[in-house]
Amino acid sequence: METKPARVRILDAAHELMLTVGLAKATTKEIAKAAGCSEAALYKYFASKEELFIQVLSERLPRLTPLLSSLAAEPGRATLEENLTEIARQAALFYEQSFPIAASLYAETQLKRRHDDAMRQMGSGPHKPIQGLDTYLRAEQELGRVSQNADTFAAASLLLGACAQRAFAYDATETGTRPPVDEFATRLARTLLSGISVADHTAGPRP
């Protein structure tokens, strides 16, 4: 059987450990051991555990940011509903898989601060998908497919916020199950596009 490259083994091991024991307890020593390499070898590919965490989110989870970048670069492809449905689907899956990994950050202030600093340095962070979706919606707005009065930042925040909530808001229900992702994404996109008020909106454009 062909052996995977060291970098791939390290990412696989980091992903598995971060899911099973949590980010705080997934040390570089344990990750290297699980990957079948030395800790020194791990640092040849990743400067820190923070960088490794960011790469796990980028390379082992649904590719939300690349999808948003692609759509923003070429607005007008497919229908707006189809695009928003796919964004919602990928986002729901991304948050579903990233929440168990990142949750431990919020239990340790110093750990979260280190990761926040690392994400800023690498141009990453949980705000990036919101910015990416806002950019896409603005591009569609320029094409006339989104209302000129629409607050694209608020719309992006609403859609992605709902997807993030899906990752943990249903654990305490009687069934403890999340809404099926495809149905959830479809309903989100349709509701965002149609709105919920029967009133005639007369508010001016957003600032």
Buried (B, 14 or more C-beta within 10 A) or exposed (E): EEEEEBBEBBBBBBBBBBBEEBBBEBEBEBBBBBBEBEBEBBBEBBEEBBBBBBBBBBEBBBEBBEBBBEBBEEBBEEEBBEBBBBBBBBBBBBBBBBEBBBBBBEEEEEBBEBBBEBBEEBEBBBEBBBBBBBBBBBBBBEEEBBEEEBBBBEBBBBBBEBBBEBBBEEEEEEEEEBBEBEEBBBBBBEEBBEEEEEEEEEEEEEE
